[in-house]
Amino acid sequence: MAGLSISRAWDDTKAVLRRDGRLYATVALALFVVPGVIAELVTPAAPAGRLPTPGVWSILSILALLVSLIGQLAVCRLALGPVVSVGEAIGHAARRAPAYVASAIIWILPFLLLFALLAARAGATPQTMSPGVALAILGLLIAFITVAVRLILASPVASTEPLGPVGILKRSWALTRGRWFKLFGFLLLFVIVLLIAMFAVSAVIGLLAALLFGEIEPLSLGALLLSLATQIVGATITTLLMIMLARIYAQLVGAEHAAYASVPHAP
């Protein structure tokens, strides 16, 4: 069984970014930031804890999510090689996206349905939740995290190997066998960094936007500034995560993908 070194994956990621950082930034801007900003700006306000009434914003949000998934696969393709142009990487990602999306639906949808069922039984507030339901929700959350870590390599697998949805899940499950705790620690660190960065940027930019443009409302300049800032932070961390996952995948599949590939300048 091939070894796994998170520090080596990080060194590979830094080397990739030093060499081709501008190209990854271009991909992140086009496939993460722009769709995310559009989706945020068109989403209407809603009471805390509730979703807005379905409408055009729902369709745009789904499209933005699909574009971001294509972006994930494109970043993995660039980070793993063989050498391709940015356009070719995006085209390859678009062709592999249906299998990737289907693989995510297969394992995430059952958890969502179970969470929705338990939430419906939990009552209006946490105080009305029975101990049995609370325990069930906790157990389901632990199960979700356990499975998520085992399937963390689905993106590089989907980008690199010509597998169907079930094959993607099986392959990721096999590659992560015996490495759960190391991968969990890696994922937990990224989540913590993301939350801290998003909170800091939201607080600072939100205050600045309020001072410059007044109350932040949908489709306002203040909302645009805040959305742009948070989306850039999220896109930066997502890009780093995808490159790291690609380099981890490269380690685990062996020498055939051991050396990172440089990305040529897009035509």
Buried (B, 14 or more C-beta within 10 A) or exposed (E): EEEBEBEBBBEBBEEBBEBBEEBBBEBBBBBBBBBBBBBBBBBEEEEEEEEEEEEEBBEBBEEBBBBBBBBBBBBBBBBBBEEBBBEBBBBBBBEBBEBBBBBBEBBBEEBEEBBEEBEEEBEEEEEEBEEEBEEBBEEBEEEBEEBBBBBBBBBBBBBBBEBEBEBBBBBBBEBBEEBEEBBBEBBEEBEEBBEEBBEEBBEEBBEBBBEEBEEBEBEBEBBBBBBBBBBBBBBBBBBBBBBBBBBBBBBBBEEEBEEBBEBEEBE
